[in-house]
Amino acid sequence: MYLWLGEIIISVLAAFTAVFFFVEAGSFRDLATNQLDIGSRSFPRLIAVLLLLFSFWQIFHAVRRTRPAGEKISFGNLPTVITGMILLSIYILILKKIGYFYATPVFIFLLQMIQGCRKWVTMIIISGCFSLFAYIVFVRFLGVALP
């Protein structure tokens, strides 16, 4: 498959996903407490509109750009992608059992290993800082309990 065709296919799928999420966000309950509150539908719909716009932008550029002869998609990283998908599946399965703040740093650390990062200190710092950031933003700032 040619690279430009792959870009168009992925962008069209992203556009359909954006439309799906826009429609589904309309079924969210409106929890607005006053006129200044935008409600629970607004943010998912904003993200869906942005995804749709960027999908069309990508389609436009994939069609318009000049293509070198024989530019094809390489599947050289397929084992890495499949391993990452398996790791993501395991992460989703154990998330509720052991909790977000235990599962996430391990998941991020292992994902970095799969991608070829070998700087252990950097990997630990990134994993820990991401979890600390999520804790501060969601638990302390927003008051949202994570699983």
ABEGO torsion letter per residue (X at the ends): XBAAAAAAAAAAAAAAAAAAAAAAAAABBBABABAABAEAAAAAAAAAAAAAAAAAAAAAAAAABBBBBGBBBBAAAAAAAAAAAAAAAAAAAAAAAAEAAAAAAAAAAAAAAAAGBABAAAAAAAAAAAAAAAAAAAAAAAGBBBX
